[in-house]
Amino acid sequence: MTEELDLMAQDSDGGSEEVVLTPAELIDRLEQAWMNEKFAPDLLESKPEIIECVIEQLDHMEENLRRAKKGDLKVSIHRMEMERIRYVLSSYLRCRLMKIEKFFPHILEKEKTRNEGEPSSLSPEEFAFAKEYMTNTETYLKNVALKHMPPNLQKVDLLRSVPKPDLDSYVFLRVKERQENILVEPETDEQRDYVIDLEEGSQHLIRYKTIAPLVASGAIQLI
């Protein structure tokens, strides 16, 4: 399991660059994306290239196990590792689908207003799912409730009716790369904005919207 894998990633200018990862580094990327997605209140950037590479790696591992000798202890160990990876992958995807179902109008609105070259929060499959989910929700509301309302009340604004992600919620994080001059907004009117430095390896409890860009850049890890 020492072969390397090619991973296409977005650079800072919106272009793509090829990153070569070992299988261990690939799984580490998946686990980081999983943890961030679990603890972030908002839907994070889609990672289809990681998912695709992990699935390919699982298929490769499965093929290797078919050729291994029966009764070999290594087979059982690799099998358990594969199940662990499958659990992380499925949990990551379920977490994203739950957020899409919970915040779908806001996620689609964000996608609609996304600047050209800006990373998308949705994979093509997730985008199709979100659009279908919104259409089905609107159809259900119309058939079950809205058609029985007065004409002036037969429309519903889903952007207002569905709650937004709470970007003011607090998250635990671990700093992977030292960050300087992070502006922290006051919690009360009596306080003022203040600036902090985040030392590498340190852990903090901070309002999510303060450090959201650092989560996206990979400078910090949610825990």
N, C-alpha and C positions, 0 to 999 in steps of 0.2 A: 504493500500500500504506500509506496513512495513515489509513484508517478505524479506528475504535475498536471494541473488543469488550467485551461485558459478561461478567464472571466472578463467579460466586457463590462466596463464601468464608466460612469460619467465623470469627466474632469470638470474643473472649476469654470470652464468656458462653455459648458454645455455639450462639448464634443464627447467622443468615446475613445477610450484607451484600453489596451489589452493588458490585463493583470494576470500574472502567472502565480497560481496558488498550489500548495500541496493539499492533499485531502484533509489533513488536520487543520490547516488554515481555513479551508472552505467551511468545515463544520464549525469552526470558531466564529466565522462570519455569520453563519446561520444562527448560532446561539445568541450572538450579540443582537441581531435583528429581532429575534424572538423576545428577548428580555426587554428591549426598548419598546417593542410593540405592546407587550403585556402591561407595562407601567406608564406609557404615555397616554394622556387623555385624548389625544387627537390621532387620526389615521396618519401614519408616517409614509415616507416615500416607498413606492413599490420596489421590490427587489426580485424581479422575474429572473434575472441572470443567475442569482444565487440558487433559487428554487430549481431552475433547470439543471444546473451543474450538480446539485445534491441528488436529484432524481437519477441523473446519469451515473453518478458515483454509486448509488444504491444498486442500480442494475448491474454495474460492473462487479460489485462485491458479491451479489447474488450469483453471478456467473462463476466467479472464483470458487464459491462455496460448493457449487455443483460438481466441480472438478476435484475437490478435496477428498481425502480418504475418509470414509465413514469411521466414526469413533474417535477421530482426532479431537483433542481437547480444544485446539485452536478454533475449530468450527463452531463450537458452542459459544466461545468468547466473542467471535466475530458476529455470530447470530444475535447475541444480546446487544452488541454495539449497534447493529443495524436497527433493531427494534427501538433502541433509545433515539437514534437519529430520526426514525419515522415518527416517533411520538413528538419530538421537537418540531418537526416540519408540519405535522397535522395540527398541532396546537397553535403554531404561528399562523397558519392559514385560517383556522377557526376564529382566532382572535380578530383578524382583519375583517372577516365576514360579519362578525358580531358588531363591529364598529360601523361597517357600511350599512347594516340594517338599522342601527340606532341613529345614525347621523346622515342618512343618505341624501336629503336635499341640500345640506350644507356642503357635503363632499362633492356632489355634482356641480354645485354653484362655484366652488373653488376650482374645479377642473375647467369649467367654462371660462373663468376669468384668468386662468393660468397663462403667464407670458410664454412666448415662443422660446424654446430652449430650456425652460424651467422644468426640473424633474416632476413627473406625475406621481400623484398619490395612489393611482390606480393602474393595475395591469390591464391590458385589453379585455381579459376575461372578467376582471372585477368591474370594469367600466360597464360592460354589457349587463352584468348581474345587477349593478346599481340602477341602471336605466330601466330594466325590466321590473325591478322591485318597486321603483317609484311609480311606474305605469300601473302595476297591479294594485298598489296602495290607493292611488287616485280612483281607479275603477271600483274598488271595493267600497270606498267611502261614498262614491256617487250612487252606487246601487243600493247600499244598505241604509244610508242616512241622508245624504244631501238632497236626493230627489224628493224626499218628504218635507223638506224645509221650504220656506217662502222663497220666491225667485231671487230676491236680493241676498239670500244667505246660502245659495247653492254653489258657492265657490269657497275653497279653502286654500289659504296660503301656507303651504307646508314649511316654508322657511321660517315662518313665525310660529307654527304649531309644533314643530319638532325641535327639541332643545339642542343647542349648540354644544360642541365639546367644551368642557370647562378648562380653559387654558390657565385659569388662575389657581387651579389645584396645585398642591405641593407634591413633589416627587423626591425620592432618594436617588442620589447619583454618586458615581465614583469617577474621579478625574483621570483621564488617560493621557492628556497632554496639557501642560501648564497654560492657564489662561489669565490674562491680565486685564484690568480695568473693565470688569463686568458690571454694568449698571443695574442696580437693584431698585425697583420701585418701592415707595413707602407703603406700609400696610394701613396706616391711618393718616388722616389729614394733618396731624400734628408733626409727623415725621417728614423728612426730606429724602430725595433720592441720594443714594450713596454708592460708592464703587468698591468692589472687592477683587482680590486675586484668588484664583483657584489653583492650588499647588497639585502637581502630579501625584496621584495615589491617594489624595485626600477624599473624604466622603462628606456629603452635605445634604441638607434638606432645603430645597429652594422651590420657589414658584415656577411652574413649568414654562410659562411663556418667557421667562427671563433667560432660560438656557435652551429653548427649543432649537435655535440655529446650531448650537454646539452638539445637540443630539444628531441633527442631520449631517453634520460634518464628521462625526465619529470622534470628536474630541473628548466627549464624556459618555459614560455608560450608565443607563438607568438600572437600578438594583432594587 
